[in-house]
Amino acid sequence: MSSGENGERLAGWGGLSVPGRELRSEDLAAVARGAVLTRGLGRSYGDSALPPPGVLTVAGSALADRILELDVEAPRLRAEAGLSLRALVPHLLRRGLFPPVVPGTQFVTLGGMVAADVHGKNHHVDGTIGRYVTRLVLLTADGERVTCSRAVEPELFRATLGGMGLTGHILEVELALRRLPSRWLLAESLRVDGIDAFLDGLEQSARAWRYTVGWIDCLTTGRRLGRGVVFRGRWATAEEAAGRRERREAQRSVPFDFPNWALNDATARLFNAVYTRCHPRRPRPRVESPRRFFWPLDAIGHWNRIYGRRGFTQFQCVLPERERPGAAKRFLAAAAARGGSSFLCVVKDCGEEGEGVLSFPRPGISIALDLPLRPSTAELVRALAEVVIEEGGRIYLAKDAFVRRDQFARMEPRLAEFERIRARWDPGRRLRSAQSVRLFGDPA
């Protein structure tokens, strides 16, 4: 058992920090018993993996990372919740397997993936990770070890998918895997000049490609609003991947925190213009490794340092574009008008809503903005939340740090069901986080 590396403060990837320390053990249940929260790798952008005020000790799952069972024939995996994608994926690729859904970073644990019910570039086809989870083992607030699934304690199971760790400490995860034709992907990128062309390109790509995602220059206005790049990919056939060999890629790293003034509207516009021109107007097929295709940012260590010591937050929402045509355009116009300068604006096409009670995606368009922390950032986030509420959308809890409780309640009609299930398993709200205090009204 050891304390976390952050000493007497715990921090998230965006730079938010609170007083506290993390206790880790290979026996996760031992350190989770009595703890208000379990953290994985601490890569959440907001405050969902930070303890509430006055709580100094949380459990950490990083040492509880064993593969308990790998059935190559099924194929199916059962593992401890602290196992990270970075550690798991090489084992799976050697056996021609891959997780059915992965988020935009490999620095995430299985428990964290379940707690956030993560989605990926294939949500329009394959849904969230929750669709493939077959069984969970939890340690509930009163210290009971409970196994849940769609057949056993199904309400607890559904509430845990996307429940941000508030229904119980996740100890074990069992999920179905995907068998691959090769360990390579065939990928393309396509530059587009405006939001209408962008959304059309994303929709057309989704019909033929399993993985699609887009990057948008969210600072342009007028007819250039929404210029960007559409990326698409699928697993390559054995013939397409013939002769390819995995090469060790050099690990680059940002060595220090950038000055706070380095990231501003001018530098963001320059970066966006250069990045846009790096991609062709006509797609050129290429074969890529999973690491390069799914997790390009992971190739740069400590990339969060470009936002300076103040850090950053991410605002991610999903908008019902098909029910309210023009929702994405209106949101991007609002962000640009309010000075939402961002190096990274990621857009995904979302499919069916997941079964998790508070699962994030729903049919429509997901938009994620990285925002440097400034005195005005909280106000900007809350203004964007009002646009999301007006459009009938919702936010992603794994990224949020500033939305108000009343705003969350207005955008989340499923909240009452979640609180009912949670009250059965944790009537005293022993399990809580800084985020649940802010958004759910939990005791501090």
ABEGO torsion letter per residue (X at the ends): XBBBAAEABBBBAAGBBBBEBBBBBABAAAAABGBABBBBAGABABAAABBBBGBABBBBAAABABBABBBAAOBBBBBBAABBAAAAAAAAAAAGBBBABBBABABBBAAAAAAAGBBBAAAAAAEBAAAABABBBBBBAAGBBBBBBAABGAAAAAAABGAGGAAEBBABBBBBBBBBABABBBBBBBBBABAAAAAAAAAAAAAABABBBBBBBAABBEAABGBEBBBBBBBBBAAAABGBBBBBBBBBBBABBBBAAABBAAAAAAAAAAAAAABBABBBBBBBBAAAAABAAAABBGAAAAAEAAEBBBBBBBBBAAABBGAAAAAAAAAAAAGBBBABBBBBBBBBBBABAABABBBEBBBBBBBBBBAAAAAAAAAAAAAAAAAGBBBBAAABAABBAAAAAAABAAAAAAAAAAAAABAAGABBBAAAAAAAGBBX
